[in-house]
Amino acid sequence: MNITDQTFVQSKRKFERLSIFYQNKTFFIIPALTVSILLVYKSVFSNQFQMHWDDQWVIFNFYTENGLTPTNLYEIFTQFFHGQYSPINQLTFTLIYAATGSIYDPVWFHTYSVILHIFNVFLTYFFIRNLLTASNGFDSRSVLTISFCTAFIMAIHPFLVEAVAWMAASKILLYAFFYLLALNSYLIYLKTKQIRYLVLIFVLFILSFGSKEQAVTLPACLLLIDYVLNRDIKQPKIWLEKAPFILLSLIFCYVTLLSQKNWGTGLLTQNKEYPFYQNIIFGSYALTEYLVKCLIPIKLNFMYLFPNKVGQPVPLRFWMYPPVLLIMFITLRDFLKKRWVLFALLFFILHLILVLHIIPISRFTIVADRYAYVASIGVFFFIAYVFDKASRSVKYKQISILLLTIYITYLGIYTHQRAKVWHDNKSLKKEIFEAVSKQSK
């Protein structure tokens, strides 16, 4: 047996040992994640529809009620609706409505959202686990710790409640489901080099975009995975591999602009927009808010209004955000150059780039909790990564475990309470009133 054969056999045996190890741990991890989600989101199952806040048209519409007829399916996939193109999301509502006796029963719709969140947490666990394993830079203990902590924080984080508890935002969950499936499939492709997985990713990309336009970032995310796994992204074959996805992403971007134009909004219209320098300010502020609320979720709200209307000056306090961000990046540049820290940061920014208002979009809020659903995985990964490093130190082990326990407890309690805000129109209206009152002062 030559050296190459010996190396292959050793790698195969190592992979088999790790597979058995992870399978044994997964047997306990999956139930733990499921039970945690069901506990903190218990109140969601009794939530009503938000008939004053988009549920009245997102769910209650003729597409939902007209069933799986050829005509209705054709219209779902070929028409824009309220400035959006999300046929896969609409199709799920049509299926739920038909499967539950053609009635609008909120229990079934909210159950669907919670189940999607559970699956997304599972997929996040497998994605991080398989990514770290493929990197060959972590031992089995670190892989398990980081992947589980990332998924567990995602499972119970209050910043993600809006996407889970509000039916009109469930398209975020559906896009994330197909998106995370695509990322996991890409890791399998890198291991097997079988073209069928690229075909699968292509199909999942279409389904993800058909749920929510934020999916257009997938090709860039695949390149980020290439980078973190030390693939030479300068090689033409890497870009040839991504070419179909990049082309599809460009087509999807144009479709999104057309859907917004159809509703009289977006870049393809002549509507007045904020000047570019104000978009930079808004983007810096929004990025900071998303980051802070992922790290330390406090004062969460349904509405984070713009600080000024189009044509009005930006309040002075918002001008500090661009220079503060720049100073932070310069100060921490050596730390941010660390491969896995940079991965966490880029994953976070990449999945927010479309909603930071640098590119004008038709939104009436400067920040929205639901948009951080996928991006937050980058921050949760960073928290888990730092915890793993600290817990390996004799000096910091006990304090790191204590701090994480307190943090997890806080997240769970806050999520449990925040899910109740979405019970009905009345409970949400109270929060919205408080936000508007604060903005008017």
Secondary structure, DSSP 8 states (H G I E B T S, - for coil): --HHHHHHHHHHHHHHHHHHHHHHHHHHHHHHHHHHHHHHTGGGGG----TTTTHHHHTSSHHHHTTT-HHHHHHHHH--BTTB--HHHHHHHHHHHHHTTS---HHHHHHHHHHHHHHHHHHHHHHHHHHHHHHT-S-HHHHHHHHHHHHHHHHH-GGGHHHHH-GGGHHHHHHHHHHHHHHHHHHHHHHH--HHHHHHHHHHHHHHHTT-GGGGGHHHHHHHHHHHTT--TTSHHHHHHHHHHHHHHHHHHHHHHHHHHHTT-STTS------HHHHHHHHHHHHHHHHHHHHS--S--S-EE-SS-TTS---GGGGGHHHHHHHHHHHTHHHHTSHHHHHHHHHHHHTTGGGSSSS--S-SEEE-GGGGTTTHHHHHHHHHHHHHHHHTSTTTHHHHHHHHHHHHHHHHHHHHHHHHHTSSHHHHHHHHHHHHHHHH-
